[in-house]
Amino acid sequence: MHNIPDMIGMKMPAAAKLFEAAGVSYDTEILKPVKPAAEPGTLRIIRQVRTGENSVRLSLCEVYEP
């Protein structure tokens, strides 16, 4: 079984580079909060589910970081 790194909480651009370096493919879904943020934020991984030997499904949420 391929060892897939845990990326929960990471910013998506950085996590994407690490997944690619590890040979892991991924697909994403973007979740929206009930109350939209006043300012645009950064996409972070909030859920990671293994979908195959070398693949994961990532749930992302935009998090405002002042």
Secondary structure as GFF3:
##gff-version 3
##sequence-region A 1 66
A	DSSP	alpha_helix	12	22	.	.	.	ID=ss1
A	DSSP	beta_strand	25	31	.	.	.	ID=ss2
A	DSSP	beta_strand	42	52	.	.	.	ID=ss3
A	DSSP	beta_strand	55	63	.	.	.	ID=ss4
###
